[in-house]
């Protein structure tokens, strides 16, 4: 056979036949890059221990992936960045005070149980990073709800334990939370820049928005899930979040608190565990926002983002199945045919 012909052989694959320079590896590493501002912010506010917790999660994720692949005698996908990204997200979902064995065990659970035992990348039903957090919260609830003031930075200051803004709001009300920050303007500013207790990667809204802008610019995510998620949460917070009646709640407070932004842009938009069709993504985001606010306002936990996304992960296949696009040229079956 002619060498030129052999070189130019056509590779036939399933449709759609769209040529793109993007790959799984490039997408994964870009998402990791977009999370760097959040990681840097976490290290700045909570000190070197934040970097150590995150590093332990990443190393555990890589080791667990490699170990599982060796155990089942499969090709290793450790270089595609998916394990690194899972470890990074797991680390960003933990408090700085957590004992080191907790993120290690939880990350192993995320990679082996949640991801690999379901078939590996592209087959997992639930978001692995959120499953790791849920596993840790159920197994070690005290350790996962112990927070410190963001004053450690790089100096030897002993940070004091404190409650998150949502925790204060849940237990003591808005007046107590306002007293902590001084006034509404100061509260919004502190929440936006990240000077408050919380998980390592969820405190600085500014850092998360920088990362989200990168993903939107690269078109790795679209507005459908984040906007419907945040919009629904803001609307319900305004309507039902007040103590003096309807339409007296503070939507800005709820948007800037907890893991709302991290969940909306980096967790709910996961390609594998979220719907792939635009209309279905909007419904997915609306339901995530509604469940989040139902838990925050009426549930026993101060935060509901994790539970909302994991619950909706169950319904993603059903949503996609019921929002199928019409096949071009296909005709609707005639139910009366043959009668």
N, C-alpha and C positions, 0 to 999 in steps of 0.2 A: 504494500500500500504506500502511496506517495506520502512523504513526510509532512508536506504542507497540508494535505487533506486530513492526516491523522491529528495534526496540531489543532485544526479548526473544526473538529467534530462538534456537532451540536449536542448539548445536554438537555434532554427533555424532562421537565418536571411538571408537577401539578400546577394549575393556575392559582392565582393570577400571575402572569409572566411580567413582573415589574422589576426592572433592573435598579438596584440600589447599592450604594457603597456601605450602607449600614450593616452591622452584624450584631449578634448577641453580645459578643465581647466588647465591641465599641460602646453599645448602649449601657452595659453594666458598668464599665469603667467611667463613663461620663456621669452616670447617676452617683457613683462614688465621689467623683470630683465635685458634684453639686452639693454634696453633704459636708464638704470640708469646712465651709463657713460655720455651720452648726457645731461641728466638732471643735473647731478653734474657739468658738464662743464658750462651749462647755468647759474646755480646759482653762480658759481665762477666768471664768467665774468660779469654778469648783476646784481648780488646782491640778497638779500633775496626776493625781489619783484618777481623774476623769479619763486622761489619756491611757492610763494603765488598764482600767476596766475595759475600755474600748479595744485596746490591743489584745487583751486576753480573749475577748469575744471573737475577734478576727482570726487569731491564731487557732483557736478551738474550731472555728468553722472550717478553716482550710484543712486542719488535721482530720476532722471528722469526715469531710468529703473524701479526702485521700484514703483514709482507712476503710471507709465503706466501699469505695471503688475497688480497692485491693481485695477486700473480703469477698465480694461477689464476682471478682475477676472481670470487671467491666472497664471500658476506657475511661480515663480520668478527664473530667471537665474542669479541673481546678484552675486552669488558665483563663476561663471565660469571664471571670470576675463575679459570677453569681454568688459563690460562697463568701468571697470577700465582702460583697455588698450586704449579704445576710448578717454576717458578723458585725459589720459596721452599724447596721440598723438596730441590731440587738443591743449593742453597747449604748447607743443613743437613747434607748428606752429604759435604761436602768438609772437608779439614783447613785450619786457618787459614794455614798456610805456603804454600799452593798458589799458583803463578804465575797472574796474572790471566787470561791467555789460555786457560788450561785450563778453568775454569768457563764461560767465554764459548763456546768451541767445543763443550763437552759439553752445554750447555744448548740450543744450536742443534741439536745431534744429537737431543736429547730431543724438542723441539717439531716439527721438520721431518721427521726420519727415523722416529722411533718413533711419533709421534702423527699428524701430518697426512698423511703418505704412506700410512698405513693407513686413512685415511678421516676423520680428525678425532676430536673428542671422542665417546666411546662406541664406537669401532671399533678402538682400538689393542689389540693382543694383550698387550703387555708394559707394565709400569709405567714410564712415561717417566723419572721421576726416578732409578729404579734402573738403567735402561738407560744414563742419562748417567753414573752412577757406574761402571758396568761398562766403558763405553767409555773413560772416563778412566783406570781402573785398568789396562786392557790397553794403552792407548797411552802413558801416562806412569806406569809402576808406581813409579818412585822418588819422584816428586813426591806420589803418592797414598798413600805409606806413610811419609812423613816427618812426625813429630808433634812438638809442642812442649809443654812443661809449662804447665799453666794458671795462670800467674802474671803475665801481662801486664796484665790489667785495663785501667784508664785511665791508668796511670802509665808512665813511660818505663823499663820494666824489660826487659832483653834476656832473653827466655825461652830456655831450653836445650832442645835436641831430646832426646826420650826415646821409649820404646816404650809402646804401650798396655798395659793390664793383660792383655789376651788375648795380646798379643805376648810379654810377659814369661812368662806361664804356658806358652805354647807352646815357647819356646826354653829357659827356665831352670827351669821348674817352680814349684810352689806355694810352696816354701820361700823362693825368691828374691822372689816377689811379696809374700809375707807380710813379708819383711824391709823391703821398700820402704815399706809402710804401718805397720809396727810390730807390729800384732796384728790378729786377725780382726775385732774390734769396730770398730776404727779404719778398717779396710779397707772394711767394709760402709758405714760412715758417709760416707767420702770418695766412694765409688762412687755412693751414693744422691744426694748433693748435687751431684756433678759435678766434684769437684776431681781430675781425672785427664786424661790425654791421650786424644784421640779426635777424631772429626768434630765440627763446630761444634754440631750439634743433638742429638747422641746421648749427651752426657756426663751431663747432669743428669736423673736418673730422676724426681726430684720435679717438675721443670718439665714433663716429658713426661706424667706421670700427671695433672697439673692439666689439661692439654690433652685427654687421653683422657677425663677425667671430663666435660668439656664436651660432647664428641661422644656419649658414652653418655647423658647427660642429655637431649640433644636428639634422641636415638634415630637419629642419623645412622649410627651403627655399633651392632652388638650384641656380646654377649660371646662368640659362638660361635667366631670365628676367633682373637681374642686369647687367650682362655682355653685353647683347645685347643693353640694354638701354644706358649704359655709353659708350660702344664702338661706337654706332651710333652717339651719341652726340659729342664725341671727334673727330670722322672723319669729321663730318659736320662743326664743329668749326674750324678745321684745313683747310679745303678746302674753306669755304665761310666766315670765321670769320675775315679775315684780311682786312685792309683798302687799301692795296697796290696791291691787286690782289689775284688770287686763290692760295691756298696752303701757305698762309702767316698768318693764324690765330693761336691763342694760345689755344690748346685744354686743357692744364693743368689748365689754368685760369678758363675755363668754368666748368671743372670737380670739382674744389675745391670751386667754388662760388655757392651761392644760396642754394636751396634745392635739388640739384642733387643727392647727396649720400643718404640723408634721404629718398627721393622719390624712388630711385632705389631699396633700400634694405628693406625699412619698409612700403612703401605705395603701390608701384606697385606689390609687391609680395603677397598682401592680398589674402587669399584663396578664398574668396567669389567673389570678383570683378575682378579676373584675370583668364585667361584660365588655365585649369588643365593639358592639354597635352603639352609635351615638345616642339614640333614643333610650336604649337600655342603660347607658352610663348615667344619663340624667336621672332616671328612676332610681338607680343604684345610689347616687349621691343624695337624692332627696331622702331616701329611706335611712341612709347612714346618719344624716343630720337629724332626722326625727328621732331615731333611737337614741342617739347621743344626748339630746336634750331631755328626752323622757327619763333617762337614767340620772342625768345631772339634777333635774328638778324634782323628780319623784322617787328615784331609786335610793338604795342604801349606800352606793358608792358616789364619791364626789365627781368622778370622771367616767365617761361612757364611750369615748372614741374607740378604744380597743374592742370592747364588746360589740359595738355597732358594726364595725368593719368585719369582724369575724362572723357575726350572724349573717350579714349580707353576702359574705363569701359563699355561704351555702346556697344562696338563691341566684348567684351569677349565671350558672348554666341554664336555669329555668328562664331567667330574664332574656338571655340571648336567644333561646329557643322560641320565645314568644314575640321577639322583635326582629324576626328574619326579614331581610330585604327581599322584595319581589324579584324573582328571576326574570331577566329580560326575555320577552317573547313567550313566556309561559302563560297559559290560560287557566283561569279558575275552574276547578272541577265542577261539573254540573250535577248537583245532588239529585235532581229530578230525572236524570238520564236513566232510561231503562224502566221507568215506572209505567 
